[in-house]
Amino acid sequence: MKLPAKYWIPGGSIALLVATELTLRFAFGLGRPVLVQADPQTGYRFQPNQKVFRFGKRVEYNQYSQRSEPITSQKPPGKLRILMVGDSVLNGGNPTDQSQTITELFEAKLAASGQKAEILNASAGSWGIGNQLGYLREFGTFNADAVILQIGTHDLTQPTSNSANVGNHPAFPTQAPLLAIQDAWTRYLWPALAGKLGLNSSGADFSASPTSQDPEQQYQQNMQLLKEIVKLVRSQNIPVFVLFTPNRDDLIPKANQPKYKSQFLRLLLTLQVPIIDSHQAWSTLPPTTVESYFRDQVHLNVAGNGAIALELFGQLCIRRQLPACAPLGRSPSPGSR
């Protein structure tokens, strides 16, 4: 039976909407974003037990809101466990597949050397040092062999993030939207359009980190929070390290010393906290190489994540800063644990 002409336009519009909805949902993974929740200790964290595919990228969170596979609370016998805590640089966000995060690449490098390992990724966009402390207070250290704090240039003076954005910002959804079309509009299309029109709207994977009106005071507060983290971790006889990650403009067009970094290094020396300093490591590289590590001003791409993973492996295992790590297939010596 042929539809009358007066139904062609409405029928075609409905068919187009249905086709668009199905395409966005099944081809791009829209309609099922990664969800967050407010938390009194961390400000916010990713809801536990999530596994989504978005724009072809796998994003998974375990029962402890870590961007890692499910784990046991106690470390499996014979396996190295390292807990890494950080912000969106460590997390990778939706543009980064699970297998291409810093932690997964580091774990793969350890596995290739013969070391069975779990590298746990406790992170979220815009987490500051205070949020890291909140996570460790809430969930503990998971019987880890080491804790690595990923701290970037911007983290030195960033206030602790709170839960104000949760459920109120397109990058912090607490529940899935009804439609994939709705997800595309609120998360990507409208923010892009608003940006071109000069309107105040953001739909990025992570909203901009909060900034302090008094960077000097905030830096001092953050260093007190860092001292609390070090005290907490060491109270459990676990070594603690810092992975320092630079912003792009710390290296491009030429390497420079970020403000507060010298003070930060002096404090780490006083606390006897070893640092894996990717800013220093990359300062001698050609600008074109460094450029290839970043996907924006702050966040790294897969090449950058791989460079960090290699630096972690070299510093902790090859140079034996972490005795429990057995590089190149060698077993750790007796009593090294």
C-alpha positions in Angstrom: 0.0 0.0 0.0 1.4 3.3 -1.0 1.4 6.2 1.5 -0.4 9.3 0.5 2.0 12.2 -0.4 0.9 14.2 2.7 2.7 11.5 4.9 5.9 11.5 3.0 7.7 14.3 4.8 6.6 13.3 8.3 7.4 9.7 7.6 10.7 10.5 6.1 11.6 12.7 9.1 10.8 10.0 11.5 12.8 7.5 9.5 15.8 9.9 9.4 15.6 10.4 13.2 15.4 6.7 13.9 18.4 6.0 11.5 20.4 8.9 13.2 19.6 7.6 16.7 20.6 4.0 15.8 23.8 5.2 14.1 24.9 7.4 16.9 24.1 4.7 19.5 25.6 1.6 17.8 28.3 3.1 15.6 29.6 5.8 18.0 28.5 4.6 21.4 26.5 7.7 22.2 23.6 7.5 24.6 25.7 5.6 27.1 28.3 8.0 28.6 30.7 7.2 31.4 28.9 8.2 34.6 30.2 10.0 37.7 29.0 10.4 41.2 29.5 12.9 44.0 31.7 11.7 46.8 32.4 13.4 50.2 36.1 12.3 50.2 37.1 12.7 46.5 34.6 15.4 45.5 33.5 13.1 42.7 34.6 9.8 41.1 33.5 7.5 38.3 30.7 5.2 39.2 32.0 1.7 39.8 31.6 -1.3 37.5 31.2 0.5 34.1 32.3 -0.8 30.7 31.4 1.3 27.7 32.5 1.7 24.1 32.5 5.3 22.9 33.8 6.4 19.5 35.4 3.0 19.2 37.3 3.3 22.5 36.9 1.0 25.4 36.5 2.7 28.8 36.2 0.5 31.9 36.0 1.2 35.6 36.2 -1.5 38.2 34.5 -1.8 41.6 36.8 0.8 43.2 36.2 3.5 40.4 39.6 2.8 39.0 40.2 2.8 35.2 41.3 -0.8 35.6 39.9 -4.2 35.3 38.2 -5.7 38.5 40.6 -6.6 41.2 40.8 -8.4 44.5 41.2 -6.3 47.6 44.3 -8.3 48.5 47.2 -8.5 46.0 47.5 -11.9 44.3 50.6 -13.9 45.3 53.6 -13.4 43.1 52.2 -10.3 41.3 53.5 -6.8 41.5 50.8 -4.3 42.3 51.3 -0.5 41.8 48.6 2.0 42.6 48.8 5.1 40.5 46.7 8.1 41.5 46.2 11.2 39.3 44.1 13.4 37.1 42.9 13.4 33.5 46.5 13.0 32.2 46.7 9.6 34.0 43.0 8.7 33.2 43.2 9.4 29.5 39.5 10.3 29.1 37.2 9.0 26.4 39.6 9.7 23.5 42.0 7.1 24.9 41.3 3.4 24.6 41.7 1.4 27.8 44.7 -0.5 26.4 46.5 2.8 25.6 46.4 4.5 29.0 49.6 5.1 30.9 48.9 2.3 33.4 48.0 -0.3 30.8 51.0 0.5 28.7 53.2 0.3 31.8 51.6 -3.0 32.8 52.2 -4.4 29.2 55.9 -3.4 29.4 56.3 -5.1 32.7 54.6 -8.2 31.3 56.9 -8.2 28.3 59.9 -8.3 30.7 58.5 -11.3 32.5 57.0 -9.4 35.5 53.4 -10.2 36.4 51.8 -6.9 37.5 48.7 -4.9 38.2 48.9 -1.2 37.6 45.9 0.3 39.2 44.6 3.6 37.8 42.7 5.7 40.4 42.0 9.0 38.6 39.5 11.5 37.3 39.5 14.7 35.3 40.4 17.8 37.3 41.4 15.9 40.4 43.9 17.9 42.4 46.3 16.7 45.1 43.5 17.0 47.7 41.3 14.7 45.6 44.1 12.2 45.5 44.4 12.3 49.3 40.6 11.8 49.5 40.7 8.7 47.4 43.5 7.1 49.5 41.7 7.9 52.7 38.5 6.4 51.4 39.8 3.2 49.7 43.3 2.7 51.1 46.4 1.5 49.2 45.2 -2.0 48.2 48.2 -3.8 49.6 50.3 -2.2 46.8 54.0 -2.6 46.4 54.2 1.1 45.6 52.1 4.2 45.2 52.8 6.6 42.4 51.2 10.1 42.5 50.8 11.7 39.0 51.2 15.4 39.6 51.3 17.9 36.7 52.4 21.5 36.4 48.8 22.7 36.8 48.2 20.5 39.9 50.8 22.4 41.9 48.4 25.4 42.3 45.0 23.7 41.6 42.4 23.8 44.4 40.8 20.5 45.4 37.9 19.9 43.0 34.4 19.5 44.6 31.1 17.9 43.4 29.5 21.1 42.1 29.7 19.9 38.4 28.2 16.5 39.1 24.9 16.2 37.3 25.2 19.9 36.3 27.8 19.8 33.6 27.7 17.7 30.4 31.0 16.1 31.2 29.8 15.0 34.6 26.6 13.0 33.9 25.1 10.9 36.7 22.7 9.0 34.4 22.5 8.1 30.8 20.3 10.3 28.6 17.2 9.0 27.0 18.5 9.4 23.4 21.9 9.2 21.7 20.8 12.3 19.8 20.4 14.1 23.1 23.9 13.0 24.2 25.4 14.3 20.9 23.7 17.6 21.2 24.4 18.4 24.9 27.9 16.9 25.0 29.4 18.0 21.7 27.2 19.9 19.2 25.8 22.6 21.4 29.2 23.3 23.2 30.9 23.6 19.9 28.3 25.9 18.5 28.3 28.0 21.7 32.0 28.3 21.6 31.8 29.7 18.0 29.2 32.1 19.2 31.2 33.2 22.2 28.8 31.8 24.7 29.8 30.2 28.0 29.4 26.5 27.5 31.6 23.5 27.8 31.1 19.9 26.8 34.7 18.6 26.8 35.5 15.2 28.2 36.7 17.0 31.4 35.8 20.6 32.2 38.6 23.0 33.0 40.4 22.5 36.2 39.5 25.0 39.0 42.0 27.8 39.5 43.0 29.7 42.6 42.8 33.4 43.2 46.0 33.1 45.3 48.3 30.6 43.6 51.0 31.0 46.3 48.7 30.2 49.1 47.2 27.3 47.1 50.6 25.9 46.4 51.4 25.9 50.1 48.1 24.2 50.9 48.7 21.6 48.3 52.2 20.8 49.7 50.6 20.2 53.1 48.1 17.8 51.4 51.1 16.1 49.7 52.8 15.6 53.0 49.6 14.0 54.4 49.6 11.6 51.4 53.2 10.6 52.0 52.6 10.1 55.7 49.5 8.0 55.0 51.3 5.7 52.5 54.4 5.3 54.5 52.4 4.4 57.6 51.7 1.2 55.7 55.4 0.6 54.8 54.7 1.3 51.2 57.2 3.4 49.1 55.7 6.5 47.4 56.9 8.1 44.2 55.9 11.2 42.2 55.4 11.1 38.4 55.7 14.8 37.3 54.0 15.5 34.0 54.4 18.8 32.1 52.1 21.0 30.2 52.8 21.4 26.5 54.0 25.0 26.9 56.6 23.9 29.5 58.4 22.4 26.5 57.1 24.1 23.4 58.5 26.2 21.7 61.4 25.6 24.1 61.9 24.0 27.4 61.4 26.2 30.5 61.1 25.7 34.2 57.4 25.8 35.3 56.7 28.1 38.2 56.8 26.4 41.6 58.6 23.3 40.2 61.9 24.2 41.9 60.2 24.6 45.2 58.4 21.3 44.6 61.6 19.4 43.8 63.2 20.8 47.0 60.2 19.5 49.1 60.4 16.1 47.5 64.1 15.9 48.3 63.4 16.9 51.9 60.6 14.2 52.1 62.9 11.7 50.3 60.3 11.0 47.7 61.8 9.9 44.4 60.5 11.6 41.3 60.0 10.3 37.8 60.4 13.7 36.0 59.0 13.5 32.4 59.4 17.3 32.1 63.2 16.9 32.6 63.4 13.8 30.4 61.6 15.5 27.5 63.4 18.8 27.9 66.3 17.5 25.8 64.2 16.1 23.0 63.6 17.9 19.7 60.4 20.0 19.7 58.8 18.0 17.0 59.1 14.8 19.1 57.6 16.6 22.1 54.9 18.0 20.0 54.0 14.4 18.9 53.3 13.5 22.6 50.4 15.9 23.2 46.8 16.0 21.9 46.1 19.4 23.5 47.8 21.8 26.0 47.7 19.3 28.9 46.7 15.8 27.8 48.9 13.2 26.2 48.2 11.0 23.2 49.1 7.4 22.8 52.7 8.3 21.9 53.0 10.4 25.0 51.5 7.8 27.2 53.9 5.3 25.8 56.8 7.6 26.5 55.7 7.9 30.1 55.3 4.2 30.5 58.8 3.7 29.2 60.1 6.3 31.6 58.3 4.5 34.5 59.8 1.2 33.5 63.3 2.6 33.2 63.3 4.5 36.5 61.5 1.9 38.7 62.7 -1.4 37.2 65.8 -0.9 35.1 67.4 1.4 37.7 66.0 -0.6 40.5 64.3 2.2 42.4 61.6 -0.3 43.3 63.3 -3.6 44.4 60.0 -5.5 44.1 60.1 -4.9 40.3 62.0 -7.6 38.4 63.2 -6.2 35.1 64.1 -8.2 32.0 62.6 -11.4 33.4 64.8 -11.6 36.5 63.1 -12.6 39.8 63.4 -10.2 42.7 66.0 -11.1 45.3 64.9 -12.7 48.6 63.7 -10.2 51.1 63.1 -7.5 48.5 59.4 -7.5 49.3 
